[in-house]
Amino acid sequence: MSDRKHKRKLFLVSGSMTVFLTTLVLLLVLRPTQGWLTLLEDKWKVLQPRFFLDTLAHTQTEGNPERETKTLTYMIDAELDTQNHELKGHVAVTLPSGNYRDIPFYLYPSPDQPMRIVSVEWNQRPAHYRVDPNQLQVKLPVSYKGSPTLDIRFVTPIPRAGTRFGEFNGIWSLDYWYPIVAVQRDGKWIQKPVPKGFGDPFLMDLANYTVRLRYPKGFTWFASGPAVQEISYGSQMVTEWKIDSVRNFTLIGSPTFLKKQWKTADGVDISVASQTDNHLDQLVDVTKHAIDTYTKRYGAFAYPVLSVVQMPEGTVFAHEYPNLALFSRAIWSWGTGERWIAHEIAHAWWFSSVGTYKALDPWLDEGLADYSARLYLEDRYGKERYRAEIKQDWTLFVEQRGYSPRDLGRSIGPITKQTTQPYMSFSEEDSYYYLEYLRPVLMYHDLRMHMGDDKFFAFLKQFYLKNRLHTVSRADLEHALADVAPDEVQRLNLWLDSPNQELIAKVQGDFQ
Ligand SMILES: [Zn+2]
């Protein structure tokens, strides 16, 4: 070997060593707190649905091309005053970019104990506003193009009652407790839907939240996002929660909760809670099976936390909030209780992950959550159980009988309307449950029978993975179906739009 060659070889060896050692030092110095493997795993989780969609998707979702860019943020600082049963708070709301002059907010607490607005500021100056028990109407002094931030101080009285928002038996159920920016459709603000004593009269947009709450020590909280900080101040605690892209921020707290917690294979922190030991193990069991079923059928859950909370009798019936499923302890005596719990957990996929304007299209998330509950029963107890459920559903449907847990099986016909109706057009609970829950369950079953399992579940997976962390409308569901089985869109439309008697006559043959 010549001297020159030898020198070059030495140079290459020492050069490679230097590169190797520098890389090693950089890997050690720059090591993220969670470690490289966890970081790469997290990145893969984010990217994986995209790889998957590339092979599955045939067209892009066309629901709302601007939806990626719209960001609404709420920064809330509040104090829970347990002595006076009040929440005293300050919220800084930053709206997505747009043209603004009048900005309405929905106030959801009961008009009997309405939220009080203390002040509204824009650019550190008092803004003009009008308030009634249902809405806060802010008027900017000039038309503003951009992304305005409004600072609102409010006091929300907390009813001492087992109502959806209230304190009962030591459980503080804090939902829709701050001013919520109204929803626009076709450039116009929608008036707050009037509650009718049933169903969900709620409308709101996805938003990023930072919430800080001061409260007396000793509380356990279940929230729409993970806690990122806890600070103790004498007899008080302050907890800060942070979560992006949720439809609202709900807190359920009590000093008396018993809880069980675990982490799923996907890294989601699951909590199950109740004030008593009764049914707690059973609830853990139902929750685990439901999460497994929905993850397998649709895809991974989109958020880092999910809580399932059993409430005392005399509070909620059963209700979903972002990353929170609630139900009354009385549910175990309904006969259909396990199915309704599975329904509430399914809302974490349909309503939370894939968002809906519930009051405008109740059937969209209710139908999917309720059909999911049948899939839970099928996966857990077998195909025979699924078939028996569908048979029972068909009987209720064709005989036009009540489907709400309160009126199950009671004759309620004739039902003449169709499924596609907003909450606002219903006057009673019976036809709401019949058209918005029961009829869509049979719709999905009928589609499955026509498409076969492979295509049917590809359609639901497609719809889920393409729309996670977005708000969907009927068009998005149609697109997902058209991607997988374009000929079946007609069948979907038949189920959604046909007057009830006409639909029964047309589909009867499929269910004989
Ligand atoms: Zn529901």
Boltz pocket constraint, residues with backbone or C-beta under 6 A from the ligand:
constraints:
  - pocket:
      binder: B
      contacts: [[A, 320], [A, 343], [A, 344], [A, 347], [A, 365], [A, 366], [A, 369]]
      max_distance: 6.0
